[in-house]
Amino acid sequence: MKVLIAGGNGSMGPHVIAALRGRHELRVTDVTPAPPGFAHEYRQLDAGDHDGVIAAAAGMDAIVNLSVSRTDRRGAFDANVRGNYNLAVAAVRHGIRTIVNTGPYYQVAGPAYDDFDFGLHPDLPPQPGTRLYALTKALGHEVLRVFSERHDLYVQTLLFYLMRDPAASRRLDANDKGGVGQDMIPPYIIAWPDTGLAVRAALEIDRARLPSRCETYFVLPAVPHGKYRNDKLGRVLGWEPPHRLEYLWMRRIDR
Ligand SMILES: NC(=O)c1ccc[n+]([C@@H]2O[C@H](COP(=O)([O-])OP(=O)(O)OC[C@H]3O[C@@H](n4cnc5c(N)ncnc54)[C@H](O)[C@@H]3O)[C@@H](O)[C@H]2O)c1
């Protein structure tokens, strides 16, 4: 497939590119300039640029949205809301039927759910709260949901929270803050490379297997705490994160 990756020059971009490289043809956009020696087609583009986004999506088969702005008021609306609107319009204009969107889990399970101690799932009624990041991401999510209702467009939103380099974490000593044997707090974490694999699983799924044209997933390995449920990954995508990160939540017993 020809895949447009919006916001591909951030932290998650390289992991998504690594997971898709050699399987798909990539066109990457971001508001920042291309990294030196970048190996794929690259366009410097603001997600809020309506015409630019439509032009960038021409000839593509699918869109992955990684763009995010967290604290700047204008930037948050441009990247997180208008960006999704522009991508959805571009998808409809070019007959693109797949959008894989991303965001933090609290754009669905925000502060109103903090006291729940188990069983939170991605199909809860969204309660993002009023934090700019969560609220604008939730608005962008809603924009895509409405487009998927009105158009032949399949939107999947992957929600993350914390990421770890699995190799680096493994080297931590049990006494290090947040290290081995300290319990996984909060219990929502994933290995960086698995973020790219999750995007790949959502991109490559046969659309006929999706329960609806708008699906949302909590993307984390199965953890015993059970506060956040990840079962939809296996049930719908047929995929689970290969890194289970047990060493983060298993307690070391000193005798
Ligand atoms: N990094 C995390 O810890 C984390 C946690 C939870 C969820 N997420 C989600 O994962 C996705 C990827 O995040 P990330 O970690 O790569 O974030 P990042 O901040 O590292 O990268 C975001 C990218 O978006 C680009 N961007 C910002 N404003 C833009 C605009 N107006 N137009 C075009 N590009 C713009 C930035 O230049 C940057 O390259 C986002 O949806 C984010 O909400 C990330």
PDBQT file of the ligand as one rigid body, heavy atoms in Angstrom, charges set to zero:
ROOT
HETATM    1  N1  LIG A 301       5.116   9.860  23.297  1.00  0.00    +0.000 N 
HETATM    2  C1  LIG A 301       4.247   9.434  24.195  1.00  0.00    +0.000 C 
HETATM    3  O1  LIG A 301       4.646   9.186  25.340  1.00  0.00    +0.000 OA
HETATM    4  C2  LIG A 301       2.793   9.231  23.839  1.00  0.00    +0.000 A 
HETATM    5  C3  LIG A 301       1.945   8.758  24.836  1.00  0.00    +0.000 A 
HETATM    6  C4  LIG A 301       0.603   8.549  24.546  1.00  0.00    +0.000 A 
HETATM    7  C5  LIG A 301       0.129   8.794  23.276  1.00  0.00    +0.000 A 
HETATM    8  N2  LIG A 301       0.959   9.265  22.317  1.00  0.00    +0.000 N 
HETATM    9  C6  LIG A 301       0.387   9.533  21.000  1.00  0.00    +0.000 C 
HETATM   10  O2  LIG A 301       1.196   8.937  20.013  1.00  0.00    +0.000 OA
HETATM   11  C7  LIG A 301       1.172   9.729  18.830  1.00  0.00    +0.000 C 
HETATM   12  C8  LIG A 301       2.574  10.048  18.412  1.00  0.00    +0.000 C 
HETATM   13  O3  LIG A 301       3.156  10.852  19.423  1.00  0.00    +0.000 OA
HETATM   14  P1  LIG A 301       4.726  11.073  19.524  1.00  0.00    +0.000 P 
HETATM   15  O4  LIG A 301       5.155  10.408  20.737  1.00  0.00    +0.000 OA
HETATM   16  O5  LIG A 301       5.395  10.727  18.245  1.00  0.00    +0.000 OA
HETATM   17  O6  LIG A 301       4.716  12.648  19.759  1.00  0.00    +0.000 OA
HETATM   18  P2  LIG A 301       5.856  13.700  19.365  1.00  0.00    +0.000 P 
HETATM   19  O7  LIG A 301       5.488  14.964  20.066  1.00  0.00    +0.000 OA
HETATM   20  O8  LIG A 301       7.189  13.110  19.607  1.00  0.00    +0.000 OA
HETATM   21  O9  LIG A 301       5.661  13.853  17.803  1.00  0.00    +0.000 OA
HETATM   22  C9  LIG A 301       4.557  14.521  17.250  1.00  0.00    +0.000 C 
HETATM   23  C10 LIG A 301       4.916  15.029  15.897  1.00  0.00    +0.000 C 
HETATM   24  O10 LIG A 301       3.838  15.856  15.456  1.00  0.00    +0.000 OA
HETATM   25  C11 LIG A 301       4.414  16.968  14.792  1.00  0.00    +0.000 C 
HETATM   26  N3  LIG A 301       3.486  18.087  14.789  1.00  0.00    +0.000 N 
HETATM   27  C12 LIG A 301       3.118  18.894  15.810  1.00  0.00    +0.000 A 
HETATM   28  N4  LIG A 301       2.286  19.846  15.378  1.00  0.00    +0.000 NA
HETATM   29  C13 LIG A 301       2.132  19.650  14.052  1.00  0.00    +0.000 A 
HETATM   30  C14 LIG A 301       1.403  20.300  13.046  1.00  0.00    +0.000 A 
HETATM   31  N5  LIG A 301       0.661  21.400  13.300  1.00  0.00    +0.000 N 
HETATM   32  N6  LIG A 301       1.464  19.818  11.803  1.00  0.00    +0.000 NA
HETATM   33  C15 LIG A 301       2.208  18.714  11.510  1.00  0.00    +0.000 A 
HETATM   34  N7  LIG A 301       2.935  18.054  12.413  1.00  0.00    +0.000 NA
HETATM   35  C16 LIG A 301       2.889  18.524  13.669  1.00  0.00    +0.000 A 
HETATM   36  C17 LIG A 301       5.674  17.283  15.589  1.00  0.00    +0.000 C 
HETATM   37  O11 LIG A 301       6.583  18.080  14.816  1.00  0.00    +0.000 OA
HETATM   38  C18 LIG A 301       6.191  15.912  15.914  1.00  0.00    +0.000 C 
HETATM   39  O12 LIG A 301       7.113  15.451  14.966  1.00  0.00    +0.000 OA
HETATM   40  C19 LIG A 301       0.319  10.958  19.160  1.00  0.00    +0.000 C 
HETATM   41  O13 LIG A 301      -0.992  10.767  18.721  1.00  0.00    +0.000 OA
HETATM   42  C20 LIG A 301       0.346  11.007  20.671  1.00  0.00    +0.000 C 
HETATM   43  O14 LIG A 301      -0.816  11.631  21.204  1.00  0.00    +0.000 OA
HETATM   44  C21 LIG A 301       2.286   9.479  22.571  1.00  0.00    +0.000 A 
ENDROOT
TORSDOF 0
